[in-house]
Amino acid sequence: MLQRHRIQFPPQDANHLGQDEVSFYLLEEDRKTRIRFHDYDEIYQRPGLYEQVFYDRLKCSSPNKVGEILKQTLSDFGKNFSELRVLDLGAGNGMMGEVMKNYGVARLVGVDIIPEAKAACVRDRPDIYDEYYVADFTNLNDELAEEISGWSIDCLTSVAALGFGDIPLQAFSQALRFVQTEGWVAFNIKETFLDKSDQSGFSRFIRELISSEYLDVYHMEKYRHRLSMEGTPLYYFALVAQKTAEIPGDFLKRHELV
């Protein structure tokens, strides 16, 4: 049984804030601590806090949604889900990994940039990953890159971590390189990132990538990711695609990734 915490959402309207700027209060004994939603190092140090805020209070559905459409897509193509060798980028405390593990993947490798994430996963879900790396994929050394390559990754998952600076484009691009050609990619992104009015580097890269010959998108679905603190639905897109070719240098250079 995960620990229950006393949490308090601020009374003021936070709709004008970005999702990575929103915060809540944690009441511990005689202290009241303000924690941003993306202060994962602080959140993961407290058992059950992440689940209580995002899943109990805000009804996050993304790991289940992305896992479901990945499984359905592979089933539609006659692929055996239990043969997948998955790299879970931005693994956190193992929520997405748990979904994939329950579906019976062959190998499951987690990676996150902060040690608190791995510590929380080892504490709360110790048997989920075959290996869990704490690594910066924007500055990966050759030895670790070779070790990860040795897992023969044929599926990349990344849930609720793209587009807010948690996982920079360079890190996502590096993770894609580990996926074998004809391997699978499953992730979710905020709905506005596919809007042409969004001219951020991440948005432009994603839009061009999913319409390129390097990825074939087989499933793209808009769904309710979670609720805001005010109870407003926040919509994301969940995507499943097959990597059809290595992304060439000129494509990466155009997006300042090399």
Secondary structure as GFF3:
##gff-version 3
##sequence-region A 1 258
A	DSSP	beta_strand	6	8	.	.	.	ID=ss1
A	DSSP	beta_strand	23	28	.	.	.	ID=ss2
A	DSSP	beta_strand	31	36	.	.	.	ID=ss3
A	DSSP	alpha_helix	40	44	.	.	.	ID=ss4
A	DSSP	alpha_helix	49	50	.	.	.	ID=ss5
A	DSSP	pi_helix	51	57	.	.	.	ID=ss6
A	DSSP	alpha_helix	62	76	.	.	.	ID=ss7
A	DSSP	three_ten_helix	81	83	.	.	.	ID=ss8
A	DSSP	beta_strand	85	89	.	.	.	ID=ss9
A	DSSP	alpha_helix	95	103	.	.	.	ID=ss10
A	DSSP	beta_strand	107	112	.	.	.	ID=ss11
A	DSSP	alpha_helix	115	124	.	.	.	ID=ss12
A	DSSP	beta_strand	131	134	.	.	.	ID=ss13
A	DSSP	alpha_helix	142	149	.	.	.	ID=ss14
A	DSSP	beta_strand	155	158	.	.	.	ID=ss15
A	DSSP	alpha_helix	169	178	.	.	.	ID=ss16
A	DSSP	beta_strand	184	190	.	.	.	ID=ss17
A	DSSP	three_ten_helix	191	194	.	.	.	ID=ss18
A	DSSP	alpha_helix	201	210	.	.	.	ID=ss19
A	DSSP	beta_strand	215	227	.	.	.	ID=ss20
A	DSSP	beta_strand	233	243	.	.	.	ID=ss21
A	DSSP	alpha_helix	249	254	.	.	.	ID=ss22
###
